[in-house]
Amino acid sequence: MRNGILVVNKPKGLTSHDVVNSVRRALKMRRVGHAGTLDPLATGVLVILVGKCTKLFNHFLTFDKEYVATLTLGSRTTTGDSDGKIIEQRDYHGVTQDKVVGVLSMFPGELMQVPPMVSAVRHQGQRLYVLARQGKEVVRKPRRVHIKELQLVRFNLPEIQFYLKCSRGTYVRQLAEDIAQELGCIGFVSQIERRGIGPFTLHNAIDLAEVDEAKVMPFAAVMHAQGG
């Protein structure tokens, strides 16, 4: 049995657990986990832990994460992303590129962020997204997160694409809604791609169809090569 990691490029529509199950089948082993959830909407870097390396989950908690995401202005949804139902619409035509650049410059630094109801945070033993599916909403405690970088990538209304480098625990969909609010508008996330977790990037990633035992990388060797 191999022990190590796989860096998988998660496709849209699958949960992180779906990917873990797929890797289990491909490697014919049960001891497989992941080092950081990606929503079904999101694509990109998902680090898979294999064998004894499943014990190393905490090692990944300190790594910064990088995303490219698209905020679509003019509508608000039940989930803060394109998987939800539109519950409000508002005009966005007063938004300019200069205004967007100015708003994005406000966010880098530490801030308090309330986890969305569709997150995997637990409340009294249950995941918030499970409660959300039941139509329930509970009070969530704000969490301190650190926005390292936030830059405009593309401006093409109603879409605003941005690059984000942030600490663990940062919710991209919540940040997108906050950006829209600062613009005097509303919006939701229509695309999220995780470009990296610490030293692991899309350049390291393989597709699910490529998973086999030979692709499992020894953790120590990878971290040494990456300077980790």
C-alpha positions in Angstrom: 0.0 0.0 0.0 1.4 3.4 -0.9 1.4 6.3 1.6 1.5 9.8 0.2 -0.5 12.5 -1.5 -2.3 13.1 -4.8 -3.1 16.6 -6.1 -6.3 16.3 -8.0 -8.0 18.8 -10.3 -11.5 18.4 -9.0 -14.2 18.7 -11.7 -17.3 20.8 -11.3 -20.4 19.0 -9.9 -18.6 16.5 -7.6 -18.3 16.9 -3.8 -14.9 16.4 -2.2 -16.2 13.2 -0.8 -17.1 12.0 -4.3 -13.5 12.5 -5.3 -12.2 10.6 -2.3 -14.5 7.7 -3.2 -13.3 7.8 -6.7 -9.7 7.6 -5.6 -10.5 4.8 -3.2 -11.9 2.8 -6.1 -9.0 3.6 -8.4 -6.4 2.6 -5.7 -8.5 -0.2 -4.3 -8.0 1.0 -0.7 -10.1 2.6 2.0 -7.6 4.8 3.8 -8.1 7.9 1.7 -9.0 11.4 2.8 -8.7 15.0 1.6 -7.0 18.1 3.0 -9.6 20.8 2.5 -13.2 20.8 1.2 -14.2 22.2 -2.2 -17.9 22.8 -2.9 -19.5 20.9 -5.8 -19.6 24.3 -7.7 -15.8 24.7 -7.4 -13.1 23.2 -9.4 -9.3 23.0 -9.0 -6.8 21.8 -6.4 -7.9 19.2 -4.0 -5.1 17.5 -2.0 -5.9 13.8 -1.4 -4.2 12.0 1.5 -3.4 8.3 1.0 -2.6 5.6 3.6 -0.8 6.8 6.7 -0.7 10.4 5.3 -4.4 10.7 6.3 -3.0 11.6 9.7 -1.2 14.7 8.3 -4.4 16.7 7.8 -3.4 19.3 10.4 -0.2 20.0 8.4 -2.3 21.7 5.7 -4.3 24.0 8.0 -1.6 26.6 7.9 -1.3 26.8 4.2 -2.7 29.8 2.3 -5.1 29.1 -0.5 -5.4 30.8 -3.9 -8.6 31.2 -6.0 -9.9 32.8 -9.1 -13.6 33.4 -8.8 -16.4 35.1 -10.7 -18.9 37.4 -9.0 -22.1 37.9 -11.0 -23.8 41.1 -10.0 -27.5 41.9 -10.0 -29.0 38.9 -8.3 -28.9 37.3 -4.8 -29.4 33.6 -4.4 -30.4 31.3 -1.4 -26.9 29.8 -1.3 -24.7 32.8 -2.4 -23.7 30.9 -5.6 -25.2 29.8 -8.9 -26.6 26.5 -7.4 -29.2 28.5 -5.4 -32.5 30.0 -6.3 -32.6 33.7 -7.2 -34.5 35.6 -4.4 -33.7 39.2 -5.2 -32.6 41.3 -8.2 -31.2 44.8 -8.4 -29.7 47.1 -10.9 -25.9 47.1 -11.2 -25.3 49.6 -14.0 -23.7 52.2 -11.8 -20.7 49.9 -11.1 -17.5 50.9 -12.9 -14.1 49.2 -13.2 -12.5 52.0 -11.1 -15.1 51.5 -8.4 -14.4 47.7 -8.3 -10.7 48.2 -8.1 -11.3 50.6 -5.2 -13.6 48.2 -3.3 -11.2 45.3 -3.8 -8.4 47.3 -2.2 -10.5 47.7 1.0 -10.4 44.0 1.9 -6.8 42.8 2.3 -5.9 42.4 5.9 -7.7 40.7 8.8 -11.5 40.7 8.9 -14.3 38.9 10.7 -16.4 36.7 8.4 -19.7 34.9 9.2 -19.7 31.3 7.8 -22.6 30.9 5.3 -25.4 28.5 6.1 -24.3 26.3 3.2 -20.8 25.7 4.7 -19.4 22.6 6.3 -19.0 24.2 9.7 -20.7 22.2 12.5 -23.5 23.5 14.7 -24.3 21.2 17.7 -22.8 18.3 15.8 -24.5 18.9 12.5 -23.1 20.5 9.3 -24.6 23.9 8.5 -25.3 22.8 4.9 -27.5 19.9 6.3 -29.5 22.4 8.3 -29.8 24.7 5.4 -31.2 21.9 3.2 -33.9 21.5 5.9 -34.8 25.2 5.6 -33.2 26.0 9.0 -31.0 29.0 9.8 -28.9 29.3 13.0 -26.8 32.0 14.5 -23.1 31.6 13.4 -20.1 33.0 15.2 -17.9 35.3 13.1 -14.4 33.9 12.3 -11.2 35.8 11.9 -9.7 35.4 8.5 -6.8 37.0 6.6 -7.1 38.2 3.0 -3.6 38.3 1.7 -4.3 39.5 -1.9 -7.5 40.5 -3.7 -7.1 41.7 -7.3 -9.3 42.3 -10.3 -8.7 39.8 -13.1 -11.5 40.7 -15.6 -14.3 43.3 -15.7 -17.2 42.4 -17.9 -20.5 43.3 -16.3 -22.4 41.7 -14.9 -19.4 39.6 -14.2 -16.3 40.5 -12.1 -13.5 38.0 -12.0 -11.0 38.3 -9.1 -7.9 36.6 -7.8 -7.8 35.8 -4.0 -5.0 34.6 -1.8 -6.3 34.0 1.8 -5.9 32.1 5.0 -7.8 28.9 5.9 -11.4 29.3 6.8 -12.1 32.1 4.2 -15.4 31.6 2.4 -15.2 32.8 -1.2 -19.0 33.1 -1.7 -19.3 35.2 1.5 -16.5 37.5 0.3 -18.1 37.9 -3.1 -21.4 38.9 -1.5 -19.5 41.4 0.7 -17.8 42.8 -2.3 -21.2 43.3 -4.1 -22.6 45.0 -1.0 -19.7 47.5 -0.9 -20.4 48.2 -4.6 -24.0 49.1 -3.6 -25.3 46.1 -5.3 -26.0 42.4 -4.8 -24.4 39.3 -6.4 -23.5 35.7 -6.2 -20.5 33.5 -7.1 -20.9 31.8 -10.4 -17.4 30.2 -10.7 -14.7 29.2 -8.3 -11.4 27.7 -9.2 -8.9 26.9 -6.5 -5.4 27.5 -8.0 -3.4 26.4 -5.0 -3.0 25.2 -1.4 0.4 26.2 -0.1 3.0 24.7 -2.5 0.5 22.5 -4.3 -0.9 24.1 -7.5 -2.8 23.3 -10.6 0.5 22.6 -12.2 0.9 19.6 -9.9 -2.7 18.4 -10.4 -3.9 15.4 -12.3 -7.4 14.6 -13.5 -9.4 11.9 -11.8 -9.1 9.6 -14.8 -5.3 9.7 -14.3 -5.3 8.4 -10.7 -3.3 5.3 -10.1 -0.8 4.0 -7.5 2.2 5.3 -9.5 0.9 8.9 -9.2 0.9 8.8 -5.4 3.8 11.1 -4.3 5.7 10.6 -1.0 4.8 13.4 1.3 8.3 14.1 2.6 9.8 14.1 -0.8 7.2 16.5 -2.2 7.5 19.0 0.7 11.3 18.9 0.4 11.1 19.6 -3.3 8.7 22.5 -2.6 10.7 23.9 0.2 8.1 23.1 2.7 
